């Protein structure tokens, strides 16, 4: 049976955006011009008054029910309140309406015997007026209630407003939508679209210098003292001081990531490690971060002496201590750094924490999330497969979440968002997820209560032309144990608008990618990795506390928050990238061999002529190189990439990877596999690492041979090289000019085959016999 080939390519689309069908480079400027227009019937239920009482106790709990064809929507309930004000908005997709009238009924929740209807209003849909943006919202008005026979009641009025509009209406994000009609209760809030802002993150630097006048528990031993710093749930320790006395020194940095507003204080304790692996606290100080100096310039913070409070108990009571040990520290909030929550290579923002150090905005990024198609089922509901999909996009500190389209494999969002751009070398990330928190336990999900992902799309802004609309359908890919799987397609419209080309040019030429503090006081790769994990944990905690929440698994997936693990697939892909990068050098060597062997006599003669001209006229070297570069760029113009960046399955080696290699990549840490499997993978890793070590040894050997020319390890070689240098310098200075020497050398290297055999020449023979330090290796 033939296996159907999956199409992982990027497809250009022609959506009906801006009122006209657009493809490629057309430029539109109207509001919501990157999405297809969706028309809705909006109904705002404001409040009721003078409702007739049907309950025995004279108190009613009213709610409003809206019915259009098969769609039913209800407002929230009121429990024994004198005023009935709902102020809720309902949105019904106009293309889904299958009725000509709308019935709005006021009912009593407490009246369960008989008909609980208080009154109703019937409206013909063709009489509802349009009210399109940017018009102001339509004013609400009072409508008298009717009984079930259509007669007007003596008492009872309902204030409401009805109008036709699009998703550009200002009430659209907070409205109840007909495509989430089966969702009710608190889950309804999760279906709404929202924008989020990440909290402002700071690097907290604690430079522990020294302590003075510590009081150890015993005087007859040398204390082993270290400093422990705690912020929230992050604990860092210094090394044990080499000074085994009561005045130890460290001069060591401890760095944390903290978020505004500063809730957690910095708690610093000095501890003594005893012989029986116990610890004794020698003192503690608590520092509020709101009182810490904010360092914006690359100047060291002022060291301060802090009192170490030692808690002493006597007879079960805390005793006041009048003597304090001292701890000397430099504590500062470093606002000159950018706090990385994403990987450096795929960052969406590189600005420093301090706003006064930000550069000017250079443009605006606009994103239209149009729809998705052919999404895979993610859970079971009522015995059938279904999907409740929503999108999350992140650029800089701003996150956006679309509304959740319930029970659809081809959801249509048509929502548009924008971001300010400060650097073009940034990445926009869009992910698609399935909402598993809409129906409680009624739906059986795949991801253990977590929102599983369909895949994500990354687009680098520097690859986009300015003021051009890109409309493409991106494949949504996830890596599974059986290989790369296509989970659907996501249709987007993107536009990068530049406000000033001069500012854009200055960003490329004058502004460094990272803030100056990263270059003056650079952080190591290990520090950046540890701090990034802290930042991701803070963002997960902060965004999960919003309404509706961005859940931890969503934030971690968007930020690639997992720890980097060994992947044979990625190793193969990166090795192929290195080979492709150095292919130009191998092509150049192959071309030179053809010239040297006179495979094409005319080309060899032409190269020799150009070589002689360059040697005799060295001032033509730079113009020749620049003209050749211009020629290459002109020839490459027609082959230039015209599509945005996207995931390439072939480049990622996701199509040719074996099942065992994928299982190793997707394995947990620590591993959950059997011992035999781990031993086989360990042996394979040892074999690969052995070849890598061999290559590194060969590189070190070639470099060490150059050093052996001068270090007299082989006296004969060093003497020979010394004599050659003396003779060569004499001849080049007195007998032969440098130009003649270069021309002669060029003709000698490219001599015809009949004038000499193609063998190693004297310098190569000489170099291959140089000694190296490989002889000293065990």
C-alpha positions in Angstrom: 0.0 0.0 0.0 1.5 3.3 -1.1 2.1 5.9 1.7 0.6 9.3 0.9 3.4 11.9 0.8 2.8 14.8 3.2 3.3 18.3 1.9 5.4 20.3 4.4 5.9 23.3 2.1 5.0 26.9 2.6 2.1 28.0 0.4 1.3 31.4 -0.8 -2.4 32.3 -0.4 -4.8 35.0 -1.7 -7.2 35.8 1.2 -10.0 38.2 0.8 -8.6 40.9 3.1 -9.2 44.6 3.1 -12.3 44.1 1.1 -10.4 42.9 -1.9 -8.5 39.7 -2.7 -4.8 40.4 -2.0 -1.8 38.4 -3.0 1.8 39.3 -2.4 2.9 42.8 -2.5 -0.2 44.9 -2.5 -0.2 47.6 0.2 -3.3 48.3 2.3 -3.7 50.9 5.0 -7.2 50.6 6.4 -7.9 49.3 9.9 -8.2 45.5 10.2 -6.9 45.2 6.6 -4.9 42.0 7.2 -7.9 39.8 8.0 -11.0 38.8 6.2 -14.1 40.7 7.3 -16.5 38.7 9.6 -19.9 40.1 10.2 -21.7 39.6 13.5 -25.0 40.4 15.1 -24.2 42.1 18.4 -26.8 42.2 21.2 -26.1 44.1 24.4 -28.3 43.3 27.4 -28.0 46.2 29.8 -30.6 46.0 32.6 -34.3 45.5 33.5 -36.8 47.5 35.6 -40.3 47.2 37.0 -40.4 43.5 36.4 -43.7 41.9 37.4 -43.4 39.6 40.4 -44.4 36.0 39.9 -42.6 34.4 42.9 -44.6 33.6 46.1 -42.1 35.4 48.3 -42.1 38.5 46.1 -38.4 38.2 45.1 -37.3 37.1 41.7 -33.9 36.0 40.3 -34.1 37.0 36.7 -31.9 36.2 33.7 -32.2 36.9 30.0 -32.3 34.2 27.3 -31.5 35.0 23.6 -32.7 32.6 21.0 -31.9 32.8 17.3 -32.7 29.6 15.4 -30.7 26.8 17.1 -28.5 29.2 19.1 -29.3 29.9 22.7 -27.4 32.3 25.0 -28.2 33.3 28.6 -26.9 36.1 30.8 -25.7 35.5 34.4 -28.1 35.1 37.2 -29.0 37.5 40.0 -29.7 36.2 43.4 -32.1 38.4 45.4 -30.8 41.7 44.2 -33.0 44.8 43.9 -31.3 46.1 40.7 -31.0 43.8 37.6 -28.0 45.1 35.5 -26.1 42.6 33.3 -24.3 44.7 30.8 -23.3 41.7 28.7 -22.6 41.6 25.0 -23.4 38.6 22.7 -22.0 38.1 19.2 -23.7 35.8 16.7 -21.9 35.0 13.4 -24.1 36.4 10.6 -23.2 33.6 8.2 -24.4 31.0 10.8 -27.9 32.6 11.5 -30.7 30.4 10.2 -33.7 32.4 11.4 -35.4 35.6 10.5 -36.4 36.7 14.1 -34.7 36.9 17.4 -36.5 36.2 20.7 -35.2 37.8 23.9 -36.9 36.3 26.9 -36.6 37.4 30.6 -37.0 34.4 32.9 -37.0 33.7 36.6 -34.5 31.2 37.8 -36.4 30.4 41.1 -39.7 29.7 39.4 -39.3 26.1 38.4 -43.0 25.1 38.4 -44.8 25.9 35.2 -43.6 28.6 32.8 -40.8 30.7 34.3 -41.1 33.4 31.6 -41.5 36.9 32.9 -41.7 38.6 29.5 -40.2 38.6 26.0 -39.2 40.8 23.1 -39.4 39.6 19.4 -37.2 41.4 16.9 -37.0 40.9 13.1 -33.4 40.5 12.1 -33.8 42.6 8.9 -34.7 45.6 11.1 -31.5 45.5 13.1 -29.4 48.5 12.0 -25.6 48.4 11.0 -23.1 50.3 13.1 -19.6 49.8 11.6 -16.4 51.2 13.1 -15.2 53.8 13.6 -18.7 54.9 14.6 -19.5 55.2 18.3 -21.4 52.3 19.9 -25.1 52.3 19.3 -27.1 53.7 22.2 -29.2 51.3 24.3 -32.9 51.9 24.6 -35.8 50.6 26.7 -38.1 47.9 25.2 -41.4 46.9 26.8 -41.9 43.3 27.6 -44.6 41.2 26.0 -46.3 38.0 27.2 -46.2 34.7 25.4 -49.2 35.8 23.2 -47.5 39.0 22.1 -49.5 41.4 24.2 -47.6 44.2 26.0 -47.3 43.8 29.7 -48.3 46.6 32.0 -45.0 46.5 33.8 -41.5 45.4 32.8 -38.9 46.9 30.6 -35.6 45.7 29.3 -32.8 48.0 28.1 -30.8 46.6 25.2 -29.0 47.5 22.0 -28.7 45.5 18.7 -26.5 46.2 15.7 -24.6 44.6 12.9 -20.8 45.1 12.9 -17.5 43.3 12.3 -14.7 41.9 14.4 -13.2 45.5 14.5 -15.9 46.5 16.9 -14.6 47.5 20.3 -16.9 45.2 22.1 -15.8 42.1 20.1 -13.0 40.9 22.5 -15.2 40.7 25.6 -18.4 39.4 23.9 -19.9 36.0 24.2 -19.5 34.3 20.8 -21.9 31.9 19.1 -19.0 29.6 18.1 -18.5 28.9 21.8 -22.2 28.3 22.5 -21.6 24.9 24.2 -19.3 26.5 26.8 -20.8 27.9 29.9 -19.9 29.1 33.4 -16.4 30.0 34.4 -15.0 28.3 31.3 -16.5 31.0 29.1 -13.8 33.4 30.2 -11.1 31.2 28.7 -12.6 31.5 25.2 -12.0 35.3 24.9 -9.2 37.0 23.2 -6.8 39.0 25.3 -3.5 40.9 25.2 -0.8 40.4 27.9 2.3 42.2 29.0 5.3 40.4 30.5 6.4 41.9 33.8 9.6 44.0 33.6 12.5 41.8 34.5 15.8 42.9 36.2 19.1 41.2 36.9 19.8 41.4 40.6 23.6 41.3 41.3 24.8 40.5 44.7 28.6 40.9 45.0 29.6 39.3 48.3 33.0 40.8 49.3 33.8 39.9 52.9 32.5 39.5 56.4 33.8 40.8 59.7 33.6 39.7 63.3 31.7 36.5 62.8 30.9 34.5 65.9 31.3 30.8 65.3 29.7 28.2 67.6 33.1 26.9 68.7 36.4 28.7 69.1 38.6 25.6 68.8 38.0 25.0 65.1 38.5 26.9 61.8 35.1 27.9 60.5 34.1 26.9 56.9 31.9 29.9 56.0 29.9 30.5 52.9 27.0 32.9 52.0 23.6 31.9 51.0 21.2 34.3 49.2 17.5 33.6 48.7 15.0 35.5 46.5 11.6 33.8 46.3 12.3 30.1 45.6 15.7 30.6 44.1 18.7 29.8 46.4 22.3 30.6 45.5 25.5 30.0 47.5 29.0 31.2 47.3 32.0 28.8 47.6 33.4 28.2 51.1 35.8 31.0 51.9 39.5 30.0 51.7 40.1 32.2 54.8 39.4 29.9 57.7 38.8 32.6 60.3 36.1 35.0 61.5 36.9 37.6 58.8 36.4 35.6 55.6 36.5 37.0 52.1 34.8 35.9 48.9 34.5 38.6 46.2 32.0 36.5 44.3 28.9 37.4 42.3 25.4 35.9 42.8 22.8 36.8 40.2 19.1 36.5 40.2 16.2 37.5 38.0 13.5 39.5 39.7 10.2 41.0 38.3 8.4 44.2 39.1 6.6 44.8 41.4 9.2 43.5 43.9 7.3 41.3 46.3 10.1 39.0 47.6 13.0 40.5 49.6 16.6 39.4 49.3 17.5 37.2 52.3 21.3 36.8 52.9 22.6 34.4 55.5 26.1 33.5 56.5 26.4 29.8 57.4 29.1 27.7 58.9 29.5 24.1 57.7 30.2 21.8 60.6 31.9 18.4 60.7 28.8 16.3 60.9 27.3 17.8 57.7 25.1 20.2 59.6 25.0 24.0 59.1 24.9 26.7 61.7 23.6 30.2 60.8 26.0 32.9 61.9 23.8 35.8 60.9 21.1 37.0 58.5 20.0 40.2 56.8 16.9 41.0 54.9 17.0 43.6 52.1 14.0 45.0 50.3 14.5 45.2 46.6 12.6 48.5 46.3 15.5 50.1 48.3 18.2 48.6 46.1 20.2 50.9 43.8 19.3 50.6 40.1 22.5 50.6 38.1 22.1 51.9 34.6 25.6 52.9 33.6 28.6 50.5 33.6 29.9 51.8 36.9 30.4 49.6 40.0 27.8 49.8 42.7 28.9 51.2 46.1 29.8 48.5 48.6 27.8 48.7 51.9 28.2 47.1 55.3 25.1 45.2 56.4 24.3 44.1 60.0 24.0 40.3 60.4 21.3 39.6 62.9 21.9 36.4 64.9 18.8 34.9 66.5 19.6 33.6 70.0 17.1 31.8 72.1 17.5 31.6 75.9 14.9 29.6 78.0 12.8 29.2 74.9 12.6 33.0 74.4 14.2 35.1 71.7 17.0 37.1 73.2 18.0 40.6 72.0 21.6 40.8 70.7 23.5 44.0 70.9 26.5 42.9 68.9 26.2 42.4 65.2 28.6 40.8 62.7 29.1 42.7 59.5 28.8 41.6 55.8 30.2 43.8 53.0 28.3 43.5 49.7 27.5 45.4 46.5 23.8 44.9 45.8 22.4 46.4 42.6 19.6 46.0 40.1 21.4 46.1 36.7 19.1 47.9 34.3 21.7 48.1 31.5 21.3 44.4 30.6 18.6 42.7 28.6 17.0 39.9 30.6 16.7 37.0 28.2 13.5 35.0 28.4 14.1 33.5 24.9 17.2 32.0 23.3 19.7 34.6 22.1 19.3 33.4 18.5 15.5 33.6 18.4 15.0 36.7 20.6 12.1 39.0 19.9 13.5 41.9 21.9 17.0 43.0 22.9 16.3 46.3 24.7 17.8 46.8 28.2 15.5 46.8 31.2 15.8 50.5 31.9 13.4 52.5 29.7 15.7 55.5 29.6 18.3 53.4 27.7 15.8 52.4 24.9 16.4 53.5 21.3 13.8 55.0 19.1 11.1 52.9 17.5 11.8 52.1 13.8 8.5 50.7 12.7 5.4 48.6 13.3 4.8 44.9 12.9 1.2 43.9 12.0 -0.1 40.4 12.2 -3.4 39.0 10.8 -4.3 35.6 12.2 -6.8 34.5 9.6 -7.6 30.8 10.0 -6.3 27.3 10.4 -7.2 24.3 8.3 -7.1 20.5 8.7 -6.2 20.5 12.4 -5.8 17.1 14.0 -8.3 16.0 16.7 -6.9 16.4 20.2 -9.6 15.0 22.5 -12.9 13.1 22.7 -16.2 14.7 23.7 -19.4 12.7 23.8 -17.6 9.8 22.0 -16.4 11.9 19.0 -13.1 13.5 18.2 -12.9 17.3 18.4 -10.6 20.3 18.8 -11.0 23.7 20.5 -8.2 25.7 18.9 -6.7 29.1 19.8 -3.6 31.0 18.8 -0.9 32.7 20.9 1.6 35.2 19.4 4.6 36.7 21.1 6.8 39.6 20.1 8.8 41.5 22.7 7.0 41.8 26.1 3.6 41.7 24.4 1.6 38.5 24.1 -1.7 38.1 22.4 -4.3 35.2 22.6 -7.1 34.8 20.1 -10.5 33.6 21.1 -11.1 29.9 21.2 -13.1 28.5 18.4 -15.0 25.5 19.8 -15.4 22.2 18.1 -13.9 23.0 14.7 -11.0 21.5 12.7 -11.0 24.6 10.4 -11.3 27.5 12.9 -11.5 31.1 11.6 -10.2 33.8 13.9 -9.6 36.8 11.6 -8.0 38.9 14.4 -5.4 41.5 13.9 -2.6 42.7 16.2 0.3 45.1 16.1 3.6 45.6 17.9 6.2 48.4 18.0 9.5 47.4 16.4 12.9 48.5 17.8 15.2 46.2 15.9 14.7 44.2 12.7 16.8 41.2 13.8 14.0 39.9 16.0 11.6 37.0 15.8 7.8 36.8 15.8 6.5 33.5 17.3 3.0 32.2 16.7 1.7 29.0 18.3 -1.6 27.1 18.0 -3.0 25.2 21.0 -6.0 23.1 21.9 -8.0 24.4 24.9 -8.5 21.5 27.4 -10.1 23.6 30.1 -13.5 24.4 28.7 -15.7 21.5 29.7 -14.1 20.2 32.9 -14.2 16.4 33.0 -16.6 16.0 30.1 -13.8 16.0 27.5 -11.0 13.3 27.4 -7.8 15.2 26.5 -4.5 13.9 25.2 -2.2 16.0 27.3 -3.1 15.1 30.9 -5.0 18.3 31.5 -2.5 20.5 29.7 -3.2 22.4 26.5 -1.3 20.5 23.8 0.3 22.3 20.8 -0.3 21.9 17.1 3.0 23.5 16.3 4.4 27.0 16.0 5.7 29.4 13.4 8.7 31.7 13.7 9.2 34.6 11.3 12.3 36.9 11.4 11.5 40.5 10.6 14.8 41.2 8.9 13.8 38.8 6.1 10.6 40.8 5.4 10.5 43.6 2.9 9.1 46.8 4.3 5.5 48.0 3.6 4.6 44.7 1.9 1.9 42.2 2.9 2.9 38.5 3.1 0.0 36.1 2.9 1.1 32.5 3.4 -0.2 29.3 4.8 2.4 27.8 7.2 2.6 24.1 8.1 2.1 23.3 11.7 4.7 20.6 12.6 5.4 18.7 15.8 8.1 16.1 16.4 6.6 12.7 17.5 8.1 9.3 18.1 7.2 8.2 14.6 8.7 11.3 13.0 7.6 14.8 12.0 3.8 15.1 11.9 1.8 17.8 10.2 -0.9 18.9 12.5 -2.6 21.4 10.1 -1.9 24.7 8.4 -2.1 28.2 9.7 -2.9 31.1 7.4 -1.3 34.4 8.3 -0.9 37.9 6.9 2.1 39.9 8.0 3.3 43.4 7.3 6.4 45.3 8.6 6.0 49.0 8.2 9.1 51.2 8.5 8.6 54.7 9.7 12.1 56.0 8.8 14.6 54.3 6.5 17.4 56.5 8.1 16.6 55.0 11.5 16.6 51.6 10.1 20.0 52.2 8.5 21.4 53.5 11.8 20.1 50.4 13.7 22.0 48.2 11.3 25.2 50.2 11.4 25.5 52.2 14.7 23.5 50.3 17.3 24.9 47.1 18.8 22.4 44.2 18.9 22.8 43.7 22.7 23.0 46.6 25.2 26.5 48.0 26.0 26.5 46.3 29.4 26.7 42.9 27.7 29.9 44.0 26.0 31.5 45.8 29.0 30.6 43.3 31.7 29.7 40.2 29.6 27.9 37.2 31.2 29.1 33.7 30.5 27.0 31.2 28.5 26.4 29.2 31.7 25.2 32.3 33.6 22.8 33.3 30.7 21.4 29.8 30.7 20.7 29.7 34.4 19.2 33.2 34.4 17.0 32.4 31.4 15.5 29.5 33.3 14.7 31.8 36.2 13.1 34.3 33.8 11.0 31.6 32.1 9.8 30.4 35.5 8.9 33.9 36.6 6.9 34.5 33.3 5.1 31.2 33.7 4.0 32.2 37.2 3.0 35.7 36.3 1.1 35.0 33.1 -0.7 32.0 34.7 -2.3 34.4 37.2 -4.1 36.5 34.6 -7.7 36.2 33.5 -8.0 34.3 31.2 -4.6 32.7 32.1 -1.8 31.9 29.8 -0.9 28.5 31.1 2.5 27.3 32.0 2.8 24.7 29.2 1.9 27.4 26.7 4.5 29.9 27.9 7.2 27.3 28.1 6.4 26.0 24.6 6.5 29.6 23.2 9.8 30.4 24.9 11.4 27.0 24.4 11.8 26.8 28.1 13.0 23.2 28.3 16.6 22.4 28.9 18.7 21.7 25.8 19.3 17.9 25.5 21.4 15.8 23.2 19.8 15.1 19.9 21.5 13.1 17.2 19.0 14.6 14.7 20.1 18.1 15.5 23.8 17.1 15.5 23.3 15.8 11.9 21.5 18.9 10.9 24.1 21.2 12.3 26.9 19.2 10.8 25.2 19.5 7.4 24.9 23.3 8.0 28.6 23.5 8.7 29.4 21.5 5.5 27.1 23.8 3.5 28.8 26.8 4.9 32.3 25.6 4.0 31.2 24.3 0.6 32.4 27.5 -1.0 36.0 26.8 0.1 35.8 23.2 -1.3 34.4 24.6 -4.5 37.2 27.2 -4.7 39.8 24.4 -4.1 38.3 22.3 -6.8 38.3 25.2 -9.2 41.9 25.9 -8.4 42.9 22.3 -9.0 41.2 22.5 -12.4 43.1 25.7 -13.2 46.4 24.2 -11.9 46.0 21.1 -14.0 45.2 23.0 -17.2 41.9 21.2 -17.7 40.8 24.4 -19.5 43.8 26.0 -21.1 42.0 29.3 -21.9 40.7 29.7 -18.4 44.2 29.0 -16.9 45.8 31.6 -19.2 43.2 34.1 -18.3 43.6 33.5 -14.5 47.4 33.8 -14.9 47.0 37.1 -16.7 44.7 38.5 -14.1 47.1 37.3 -11.4 50.1 39.1 -13.0 48.0 42.3 -13.3 47.1 42.1 -9.6 50.7 41.5 -8.5 52.0 44.3 -10.6 49.2 46.6 -9.7 48.3 45.7 -6.0 46.0 48.8 -5.8 43.6 46.9 -8.0 43.0 44.2 -5.5 40.2 45.9 -3.5 38.3 47.3 -6.5 38.5 43.8 -8.1 37.1 42.1 -5.0 34.3 44.7 -4.7 33.4 44.5 -8.4 33.3 40.7 -8.2 31.0 40.9 -5.1 28.7 43.3 -7.0 28.6 40.9 -9.9 27.7 38.0 -7.5 24.9 40.0 -5.8 23.5 41.0 -9.2 23.4 37.4 -10.4 21.8 36.3 -7.1 19.1 38.9 -7.3 16.8 36.7 -9.3 17.4 33.8 -6.9 16.8 35.9 -3.8 14.4 34.4 -1.2 11.0 35.7 -1.6 9.3 33.9 1.3 9.4 34.5 5.0 11.3 32.1 7.3 9.6 28.9 8.1 10.5 25.4 9.4 12.3 23.3 6.8 11.8 19.6 7.4 14.7 18.6 5.1 17.1 21.0 6.8 16.0 19.8 10.2 16.6 16.1 9.1 13.2 15.4 10.5 12.2 13.2 7.5 15.2 10.8 7.5 15.7 10.3 11.3 15.2 6.8 12.7 12.6 5.9 15.4 15.3 5.2 18.0 17.0 8.6 17.4 13.6 10.3 17.9 12.9 8.3 21.0 16.2 9.4 22.4 15.5 13.0 21.6 12.0 12.9 23.2 13.1 11.0 26.2 12.7 12.6 29.7 15.5 13.8 31.9 16.5 11.7 33.8 15.8 9.0 31.2 12.9 6.6 31.7 14.2 3.9 29.3 15.5 0.4 30.1 19.1 -0.3 30.9 19.8 -2.1 27.6 18.5 0.8 25.5 20.5 3.3 27.5 23.7 1.2 27.1 23.2 1.0 23.4 22.7 4.8 23.2 25.7 5.5 25.4 27.9 3.3 23.2 26.7 5.2 20.1 27.3 8.5 21.8 30.8 7.3 22.7 31.5 6.4 19.1 30.3 9.8 17.8 32.3 11.6 20.5 35.4 9.6 19.6 35.2 10.8 16.0 34.8 14.3 17.2 37.8 14.0 19.5 39.8 12.7 16.6 38.9 15.7 14.4 39.8 18.1 17.3 43.1 16.2 17.7 43.9 16.6 14.0 43.2 20.4 14.2 45.4 20.7 17.2 48.2 18.8 15.5 48.2 21.1 12.5 48.3 24.2 14.7 51.1 22.8 16.8 53.2 22.2 13.8 53.5 25.9 13.2 54.7 26.4 16.7 57.3 23.7 16.2 59.1 25.8 13.5 60.5 28.0 16.3 60.6 26.0 19.5 63.7 23.8 18.6 61.8 20.6 19.3 63.4 19.2 16.2 66.8 21.0 15.9 67.3 20.1 12.3 63.9 21.5 11.2 64.4 24.7 13.2 68.0 25.2 11.8 66.7 24.5 8.2 63.9 27.0 8.7 66.3 29.6 10.2 68.7 29.3 7.2 65.8 29.5 4.7 64.5 32.7 6.5 68.0 34.3 6.3 68.5 33.4 2.6 65.0 34.4 1.7 65.2 37.8 3.4 68.6 38.5 1.7 67.3 37.5 -1.7 64.0 39.5 -1.4 65.8 42.6 -0.2 68.8 42.6 -2.5 68.3 40.3 -5.5 64.6 39.7 -6.3 61.6 42.0 -5.8 58.5 40.8 -4.2 56.5 41.1 -7.4 58.9 39.0 -9.3 58.8 36.4 -6.6 55.0 36.2 -6.5 54.8 36.0 -10.3 57.4 33.2 -10.4 55.6 31.4 -7.6 52.3 31.7 -9.3 53.7 30.3 -12.6 55.4 27.5 -10.7 52.2 26.4 -9.0 50.2 26.5 -12.2 52.9 25.0 -14.4 51.6 22.6 -17.1 51.6 18.9 -16.3 54.3 18.1 -18.8 56.8 20.3 -16.9 56.5 18.5 -13.6 54.7 15.7 -11.8 51.7 16.5 -9.5 53.4 15.6 -6.2 53.9 17.3 -2.8 56.5 20.1 -3.0 59.3 20.8 -0.6 57.3 23.1 1.8 54.6 20.5 2.2 57.1 17.7 2.8 58.9 19.9 5.3 55.6 20.8 7.2 54.4 17.2 7.4 57.5 16.2 9.4 57.1 18.9 12.1 56.7 17.4 15.7 53.6 18.0 17.7 52.5 17.5 21.3 50.5 14.4 20.3 53.7 12.5 21.2 53.1 13.5 24.9 49.5 12.3 25.0 48.6 9.3 27.2 
